[in-house]
Amino acid sequence: MSIIYGKRIRLRAVEREDVRKFHEWVNDPEVTAGLVMRVPLSLRDEEEWLERVSKADPNQKPLAIEIRKGKAWKLIGNCGAFGIDVVSRSSELGIMIGAKEEWNKGYGAEAMTLLLKHGFETLNLNRIFLRVYSENVRAVRSYEKAGFVLEGRMREAVYKHGKYDDVLIMSMLRSEWDTKIKETQ
Ligand SMILES: CC(C)(COP(=O)(O)OP(=O)(O)OC[C@H]1O[C@@H](n2cnc3c(N)ncnc32)[C@H](O)[C@@H]1OP(=O)(O)O)[C@@H](O)C(=O)NCCC(=O)NCCS
């Protein structure tokens, strides 16, 4: 798979050198507030994660998110498709922008739009969905901007920060993607 370029960002394969940054981010309580992680993770945990995913289906490998800074690229997080159902042509997406100084600049929405394009037009998926905690309003807004629609609500499905929160399911279908593309042309 070659590098996936957007207007301001690119998605590339994760390299061993990225793991130190990922390790820093998965231990930052502000970054992990909306993520499944609950316990501190060691550098070795992260290295083992990379080993594991490197051997997985190439279509489901995480991708590093980079933004252009002058002539250089800056690593800001990672994202990817996982749990691809080859019969139903369905997949889940995940994203973590760990560089907090880059939040709220539209990079999350742009990364998800690139992943949607990749999922529908390269991986030939028919349905792409994600799960997000209802209290993660930044994420919900970002996904709405990328075109995801609210599909359902799993009530009190996650326990975090001393209380239960609903988990929202948001999705996009291939037919909706095709309509969105036609509208922008
Ligand atoms: C969630 C995440 C991917 C979003 O990416 P991002 O680049 O920060 O988000 P975007 O800039 O695309 O969109 C954020 C939107 O939320 C809005 N927003 C931010 N905080 C908000 C708040 N407290 N209330 C309402 N809206 C808020 C922003 O104003 C922006 O909307 P706008 O463009 O209409 O003004 C990123 O912040 C992240 O990775 N966070 C940590 C890990 C995480 O939570 N991952 C998602 C797990 S499901």
The ligand as an ORCA input file, in Angstrom:
! r2SCAN-3c Opt
* xyz 0 1
  C     -11.252     12.868     18.432
  C     -10.215     13.403     17.477
  C      -9.847     12.336     16.453
  C     -10.802     14.617     16.729
  O      -9.836     15.149     15.878
  P      -9.633     16.752     15.846
  O      -8.719     17.028     14.722
  O      -9.241     17.203     17.180
  O     -11.119     17.229     15.533
  P     -11.665     18.185     14.351
  O     -10.878     19.432     14.327
  O     -11.769     17.375     13.103
  O     -13.148     18.462     14.850
  C     -13.400     18.852     16.192
  C     -14.712     19.597     16.270
  O     -15.218     19.484     17.606
  C     -15.465     20.782     18.107
  N     -15.286     20.706     19.553
  C     -14.146     20.552     20.247
  N     -14.407     20.548     21.568
  C     -15.745     20.674     21.698
  C     -16.639     20.740     22.809
  N     -16.189     20.628     24.055
  N     -17.966     20.883     22.562
  C     -18.443     20.974     21.299
  N     -17.636     20.928     20.200
  C     -16.319     20.785     20.408
  C     -14.460     21.648     17.382
  O     -14.835     23.002     17.444
  C     -14.575     21.078     15.969
  O     -15.769     21.445     15.327
  P     -15.836     22.670     14.245
  O     -14.804     22.397     13.204
  O     -17.230     22.599     13.725
  O     -15.543     23.916     15.013
  C      -8.925     13.859     18.239
  O      -9.221     14.991     19.024
  C      -8.360     12.745     19.117
  O      -7.767     11.829     18.604
  N      -8.547     12.817     20.462
  C      -7.973     11.879     21.404
  C      -8.326     10.411     21.173
  C      -9.800     10.192     20.886
  O     -10.676     10.644     21.608
  N     -10.053      9.440     19.818
  C     -11.402      9.124     19.364
  C     -11.926      7.924     20.011
  S     -13.545      7.466     19.408
*
